[in-house]
Amino acid sequence: MSTIGIVELANGQQDPLYSQYFNNPMLINPAFAGSMERLYAGLAFRSQWSGIEGGPATFNFNSHIALADNRVGAGLVVVQDKIGNIKNTFYGGTASYKLQLKSNTFLSFGMQLGAIQYSSNTDGLNIQNPDDRFAPFTDTKFNTGVGVLLRGDRYSVGLSVPQLLANSTSVGLGNQVSQIKVYSQNYYLFGSYLFNINERIEFKPSTLLRFTSGSSPAVDMNANFTFNRLYTAGILLRNLNTFGLLLQGIYKNMRVGYVFELPTKSSALNFNTSEIGLAISLDVLQNHNHSQTGY
C-alpha cells in the first residue's frame, strides 16, 4: 500500500514583468483607475526570452473610466501569464476615489478585487524519470489589492500591492501530495517626472521598484523623449542586467508601443524579449478630458 505524504514547497511566483508599465499603470496600481479622466482601453503581449521553448508569455487587457465628475474611477483587468506548462489567469475589477489637495494636485485611493486561476498540465513535458508522475491541476483563488497615487501636473508617485494574499495549492507529485506556494505578494513603488525641454520635446524619466518576499528587489529605470506629444523614443534598464529600446506613436486617439529588450553581458540568458501594446482613449462623458488625444 502506498503512503501519501505532505511536502511543503516554497516556490511562490512573482507578477509578470511589464516594460510599458508607465502606459498601463493600472496593472500594478488600482489607484490609477480613472486617472486619465477619459475612457481608456489597452492590451499588450509580451514574449520573454525568445528562442527558449516554454519561455514566459504574458497577455494583458485593462480598461477604466472616470465617473462622477472625474472623482471616481472604475476598471477591469485581465492578465494571463504562461511559463512552460504553468498558466496563471487573473480577472479583476478596480475602483478608485480621487481627492483634490490643491490646484492640479490629486491624491487617489484604489482597491482591486478578483480571482486567479492557477493551472498546470503535463502536455509536452519531457519527463526523464518514468517513476516521476506529475498530476495536472487547476485551482482558483480569490485575491484583493490596494494602491495609492499622488499626481500633479508634472509628476506622479504611486505605492501599491496589487494582490495582498499569498496563495498555495495542493498538487499530486507521484505518491505524495505537495503544498505548493503559487503566489507571494509583490510591492510596487513607482515615480515619474516630466521635463519640458522646449515647445516640441519632453523628457520623462521614471523608476519602478518591486519588492517580493524571498527575492532581491527589482529596479526598472526608464528615460523617454516625446516629440510633438506624438512620438516617443526611450531606453530602459532593469537590474543592470537587461536594457531595451522603446518606440511609441500616437494617431488621434490610438497609441501603439513596442519594446525590444536584450540582456547585458553579465546575464546568463542571452535571449531577446519583445513587448507590443495597443491602446485607445476616448472622451465619452461631458466632464471628461477633451484634449486631442488624451495621453
KOLZAKE-444390 format. One record per residue (C-alpha): x, y, z. Coordinates in steps of 0.5 Angstrom, whole numbers, plus 500, padded with zeros to 3 digits. Layout:
% KOLZAKE-444390
XYZ
...
% end
This chain:
% KOLZAKE-444390
500500500
503507498
503512503
501519502
506525505
505532505
511536503
512544504
515547498
517555497
517557490
512563490
512566483
512574482
508578478
509579471
514584468
512590464
516594461
511599459
508600466
508607465
503607460
499602463
500603471
493601473
496594472
500595478
496600482
489600482
489608484
490610477
483608475
480614472
486618473
486620465
479623466
477619460
475612458
481608457
483601454
489598453
492591451
499588451
503582449
510580452
514575449
520574454
527570452
525569445
528562443
527559449
522553449
516555454
519562456
515567459
509570455
504575458
498578455
494583459
488587458
486593462
480599462
478604466
474610466
473617470
466618473
462622478
466629475
472625475
472624482
471616482
475611477
472604475
476599471
477592469
484588469
485581465
492578466
494571463
502569465
504563462
511560464
513553461
507548463
504553468
499558467
496564471
490568469
487574473
481577473
479583477
475590478
478596481
475602484
479609486
477615489
481622488
482628493
484635490
489637495
491644491
490646484
492641480
495636485
491630487
491624492
488618489
486611493
484605490
482598491
482591487
478585487
479579483
481572482
487568480
486561476
493557477
493551472
499546470
499540465
504535463
503536456
510537452
514535458
520531457
520527464
527523464
525519470
519515469
518514476
516521477
509522476
506530476
499530476
496536473
492541477
487547477
486552483
482558483
484563489
481570491
485576492
485583493
490589492
490596494
494603492
495610493
497615488
500622489
499626482
501633480
502637473
509634472
510628477
506622480
508618485
505611487
505606492
501599491
500592493
496589487
495582490
495582498
494575499
499570499
496563496
498556496
495550493
496542493
499538488
500531487
507529486
508521485
505518491
506525495
501531496
505537496
503544498
506549493
506556494
504559488
504567489
508571494
506579495
509584490
510591493
511597488
514604489
513608482
515615481
516620474
517627473
516631466
521636464
520641458
526641454
523646449
516647446
517641442
521636446
519633453
523629457
520624462
525619467
521614471
523609476
519603479
522599485
519592486
520588493
518581494
519577500
525572499
527575493
532581491
529588490
528589482
529596480
527599473
529605470
526609464
528615460
523617455
523623450
517625447
517630441
511634439
507630444
506625439
512620438
516617444
523614444
527612450
531607454
530602460
535599465
533593469
537591475
543593471
543586467
537588462
537594457
532596452
529601447
522603447
518606441
511609441
507613436
500617437
495618432
489621434
486617440
490611438
497609441
502604439
508602443
514597442
520595447
526591445
530588451
537585451
541582457
547585458
554581458
553580466
546576464
546568464
541568459
543571452
536572449
532578447
525580449
519584446
513587448
508591444
502595446
496598443
491603447
485607446
483614450
476617449
472623452
465620452
463624458
461631459
466632464
472628461
479631459
477634452
484634449
486632442
489625444
488625452
495621453
% end
